[in-house]
């Protein structure tokens, strides 16, 4: 059995480890799980930006954290995103549109599973999104034609 390896993203990952007592990524064999990534800067502060920019920055931080553990977006097989809603009955179209835009840009033809959940609040004051991911390093998990034939 493989031993767990833990990783910290330079900057905010080191702060999370020392101040908040958690790690940014865990790798066991080829499986990598990353903790929730927000749209924060290297010093773990959340800049005042648009929702779209915050989601893009959170995705940048997912990418940095995956890289520390030896993976890329193409290796991601599962995403959980947490959103402070902008609508009363859903997370809101602005969240969905920004997430899908980032997924198109970062995943290409790769199609992971995704769960988006609305929450009342996240860790930092003013934070509107947090993204967790699971990757299988080296899998390049993009859609395989044989797996999608006959699918609708």
N, C-alpha and C positions, 0 to 999 in steps of 0.2 A: 504494500500500500504506500502511495506517495505521501510525503510529509507536507503539511500545510506551509506555504510561504506567504508572508504578508508584505505589502508594498505601500509606500506613502508617496503621493504626488508631491514634487518639490513645491515649497511654499505652503499653501493651505493644508496639504496633507501632513506636513510636519507640525503645524499648529493644531490640527485635529488630534494628532497622536498625543501631544504634550498637554494641551489644554482640555480637550474633551474626551480623551482616553479611548479613541477608536482608530482603526486603520482604514485606508482608502480601498485596498484591494486584497483579495485572498485568491491564491492559486493552489489547486491540488491537481497534480498531473497537468492535463490540458485544459481543465475547467477553471475559469476565472469568474469571480463574482466581485462586483464593485459596489461600494456604498453609494448612497444617494449623492448625486452631484448637482449643485445649484449653480446659478449664474454669478458666482463670486469671483473676485480677483485673487491673485496669489497671496495677498495678506488676509484672506478670509473675510473681506468686507464686500458688501453687496452695493455696487454702484447704482445710482438712480438712472435707470434706462427704460426703454420701452419693453413691453412684454416680449415682443419678437426678439429684441436684442438679448434679453435675459435668457430666453430659451436657446438662442444660438450659443451664448456663452456657456450655458449648462452643457450643451452638446460638445463644445470645445473641451470642457473639463472632463467629460466622459472619455473623449478621445485621448487626452493626456494621461488619465488614470489607466485606461486600457493599455496604453503604450508602456507604462511603467511595469506592468505585469506580463508584457509580451504578446499583446493582441491588438487588433484593429477593429474598426466598425464592421468590416466584412466577416469577422469571426463571431459577431454578436448573434445569439440565437433567441434571446428573450429580453424585453424591455418592460419595466414598470415605471410609469411616470405619475407624479403626484402634483396636483394643481389646486391653487386657491381659485375657486370658480369666478368667472366674470358674468355668469348667468344664474338665474334662480333654479333652473331645472336640469343643468348640465355643467360641465366645466367651461363651456362657452366656445363659440365658433372661433374666436381669436386664438385660444389655446390650441384647438384642433388644427387649424390652418397652419400655425407656426410650427407645430410638431411635425405635421406631414411634410411641410416644406423642407425641414431639416432632415427628415428621414429620406426624402427623395435625393437630396444633395449628398448625404453621407452613405446611404446603403446602396444606391444604384438599384440593381435588380435583386438584391438580397432582401428577403422578406422574413424578418423575425416574428415571433409572437409578441404582442404588445397589449398591456393592460394600462388604461389611463383612469386614475382615481381622483375624485374631488375631495379635498380636505379643507378644514377650517383654517388651519395655520401650519406653517413649516418652521424650521429651526431658527432662521434669522428673521428679525423684524423686517417686514416689507417683502420677504421672499415669496415668489408666486409659483415657482416650479422646482421640482427635484426629480432627478432621473437615475434609476438603478439599471444595471445591465448584467447579463450573464453571457459569457463568450466561451467558445471552444477554440483555443489557440490553434492556428494553422488550418482551421476548417474551411475558411473562405465560404461561409455558410450560404452563399447565394442560392437562389432557386435553381434546382436541377430540372432540366426539361422532362426527364422521365418521371419525376415526382409530380409535375403539374399537368401532364397529359390527361385529358378527359376531365380536368377540374373545371368548375364553373365559378 
